[in-house]
Amino acid sequence: MKKNLTTNGNTWQLYINKPIAQLIGINKDEYTVSFVIKNRVLYVQKVDSDTTDSLLVKKLIKRSAGYGLNFPIPILELLEINPEEDLLEINVDEDRLVIQKAFES
């Protein structure tokens, strides 16, 4: 699915609805995720004891019927995403979100 980012102070935020969050193991009591970037692709997964190669650990923000995931500018630069122009391609792979710049087809 393709989504865009919205501004949130000095960061950019991605809205994740509750069913998608539940697919990666996020619930009302556990909403800390880790970021791992490989080849300009961001992998977001729930933090657990096996999470050892994470770049950054963040908490999701409760937002309406889902969660907000804030992206600091350096993360967007590593992904080569311009949040004002680019869309994100979001997929669920087992227990993690796979986020990358969407390319027109």
C-alpha positions in Angstrom: 0.0 0.0 0.0 1.2 3.5 -0.7 1.0 6.2 1.9 2.3 9.7 2.4 3.9 11.4 5.5 2.4 14.3 7.5 4.4 16.9 9.4 4.6 16.6 13.1 6.8 19.4 14.6 10.3 18.9 13.3 9.7 15.3 12.2 7.4 13.5 9.7 4.8 11.0 10.8 3.3 7.9 9.2 -0.1 6.8 10.3 -0.4 3.0 11.0 -3.9 1.7 11.5 -4.6 -0.7 14.3 -5.0 -3.9 12.2 -1.6 -3.3 10.5 0.0 -2.7 13.9 -1.5 -5.9 15.2 0.0 -7.9 12.4 3.5 -6.9 13.6 2.6 -7.6 17.3 1.8 -4.1 18.5 -0.9 -3.8 21.1 -2.0 -1.2 23.7 0.6 -2.4 26.2 3.6 -2.9 23.9 4.3 -0.3 21.2 8.0 0.1 21.1 9.6 -0.7 17.7 13.0 -0.8 16.2 14.3 0.6 12.9 16.7 -1.3 10.8 17.8 0.1 7.4 19.3 -2.1 4.7 19.7 -0.9 1.1 17.4 2.1 1.5 14.7 -0.1 2.9 13.4 0.5 6.5 12.3 -2.5 8.5 10.1 -1.7 11.5 9.4 -4.5 14.0 8.3 -4.8 17.6 11.2 -4.7 20.0 11.9 -8.0 21.7 14.9 -9.9 23.1 16.1 -10.9 19.6 16.3 -7.3 18.3 20.1 -6.8 18.2 20.8 -5.0 14.9 18.5 -2.1 15.3 19.5 1.4 14.2 17.0 3.1 16.5 14.3 2.2 19.0 11.2 4.3 19.0 7.8 4.3 20.6 4.7 4.6 18.5 2.4 7.5 19.3 -1.3 6.6 20.0 -3.3 8.4 17.4 -7.0 8.1 16.8 -7.8 4.5 15.9 -4.1 3.6 15.3 -0.6 4.8 15.8 1.8 7.4 14.5 5.4 6.5 13.7 7.7 9.5 13.7 10.6 9.7 11.2 13.5 12.0 12.1 15.0 13.8 9.1 18.3 11.7 9.2 16.3 8.5 8.7 14.5 10.0 5.7 17.8 11.1 4.2 19.2 7.5 4.6 16.1 6.2 2.8 16.5 9.0 0.1 12.9 10.1 0.7 11.6 13.6 0.2 8.6 13.7 2.5 7.0 16.7 0.7 7.0 14.9 -2.7 7.5 11.1 -2.3 5.1 8.4 -1.3 6.0 5.4 0.8 5.4 1.8 -0.2 4.5 -0.2 2.9 4.3 -3.9 3.1 4.0 -6.4 6.0 6.6 -9.2 5.9 5.9 -11.8 8.6 6.2 -9.7 11.8 7.6 -6.5 10.5 6.7 -3.5 8.3 8.9 -3.0 5.2 8.9 0.7 4.2 10.6 2.2 1.2 10.2 5.0 -1.3 7.4 4.2 -3.7 8.4 4.3 -7.4 5.9 5.1 -10.1 5.1 2.1 -12.3 
